[in-house]
């Protein structure tokens, strides 16, 4: 198994774990509480927020896995011919990985908006 496929497999596994956790939270979500006082909140809103956060994180992780696999493969090929390009190629792979971080940030912002 190549490195790119391992990364895609790891990203897919992470996505499945996030989506499963979000679905469990979506099914058993209760309204938010503030210092023991229940706040009137539509349960459907909370469920859709969990589903949206899971979709944001999951799709961003899949996209980042694909991007890192594609850019990483090209980077290894370029490094084989010109090792002095290591710094530039590391930046490109880091930018591809940043997609997953943006998805996580969006998921956190969705959770903060609901609670």
C-alpha positions in Angstrom: 0.0 0.0 0.0 1.4 3.4 -1.0 1.7 6.3 1.3 -1.0 8.2 -0.5 -3.4 5.3 -0.1 -2.6 5.0 3.6 -3.3 8.7 4.1 -6.6 8.4 2.3 -7.5 5.3 4.3 -6.7 7.1 7.6 -8.7 10.2 6.5 -11.6 8.0 5.6 -11.5 6.2 8.9 -11.4 9.5 10.8 -14.3 10.7 8.8 -16.3 7.6 9.6 -15.6 8.1 13.3 -16.6 11.7 13.2 -19.8 11.0 11.2 -20.7 8.1 13.6 -20.2 10.3 16.6 -22.2 13.1 15.1 -25.1 10.8 14.2 -25.2 9.4 17.7 -25.2 12.9 19.1 -27.8 13.9 16.6 -30.1 11.1 17.6 -29.7 11.7 21.4 -29.3 15.5 21.5 -30.9 17.4 24.2 -31.4 21.2 24.5 -28.5 23.1 25.8 -28.2 24.1 29.5 -26.7 27.2 31.0 -25.7 26.8 34.6 -28.4 24.2 35.3 -31.2 26.3 33.7 -32.8 24.7 30.6 -32.8 26.9 27.6 -35.8 26.5 25.2 -34.2 25.3 22.0 -35.7 23.4 19.1 -34.3 19.8 19.1 -34.5 19.8 15.3 -32.1 22.8 15.2 -29.7 21.0 17.4 -29.9 17.8 15.3 -29.3 19.7 12.1 -26.4 21.6 13.7 -24.7 18.3 14.6 -25.3 16.9 11.1 -23.9 20.1 9.6 -20.9 20.1 11.8 -20.2 16.4 10.9 -20.6 17.1 7.2 -18.2 20.1 7.4 -15.6 18.1 9.3 -16.1 14.9 7.3 -16.1 16.4 3.8 -13.1 18.6 4.6 -11.2 15.6 5.9 -12.0 13.6 2.8 -10.9 16.5 0.6 -7.7 17.0 2.6 -6.9 13.3 2.3 -7.3 13.4 -1.4 -5.3 16.7 -1.7 -2.4 15.4 0.4 -2.4 12.1 -1.5 -2.2 14.0 -4.8 0.2 16.7 -3.8 2.3 14.2 -1.7 2.8 11.9 -4.7 3.9 14.7 -6.9 6.2 16.0 -4.1 7.9 12.7 -3.7 8.5 12.5 -7.5 9.9 16.0 -7.5 12.1 15.3 -4.5 13.6 12.3 -6.2 14.9 14.6 -9.0 15.6 17.8 -7.1 16.1 17.4 -3.3 16.6 21.1 -2.8 12.9 21.6 -3.4 12.0 20.0 0.0 11.0 23.3 1.8 8.7 24.5 -1.0 7.1 21.1 -1.3 6.6 20.8 2.4 4.6 24.1 2.3 2.4 22.7 -0.5 1.6 19.6 1.5 0.9 21.7 4.6 -1.5 23.8 2.6 -3.3 20.7 1.5 -3.6 19.5 5.1 -5.0 22.9 6.1 -8.3 22.0 4.4 -9.1 19.6 7.2 -8.3 22.2 9.9 -10.6 24.7 8.2 -13.4 22.0 8.3 -12.8 21.5 12.0 -12.9 25.2 12.6 -16.3 25.4 10.8 -17.6 22.5 12.9 -16.5 24.2 16.1 -18.2 27.5 15.0 -21.4 25.6 14.3 -21.3 24.0 17.8 -20.7 27.4 19.4 -23.6 29.0 17.6 -26.0 26.3 18.8 -25.0 26.3 22.5 
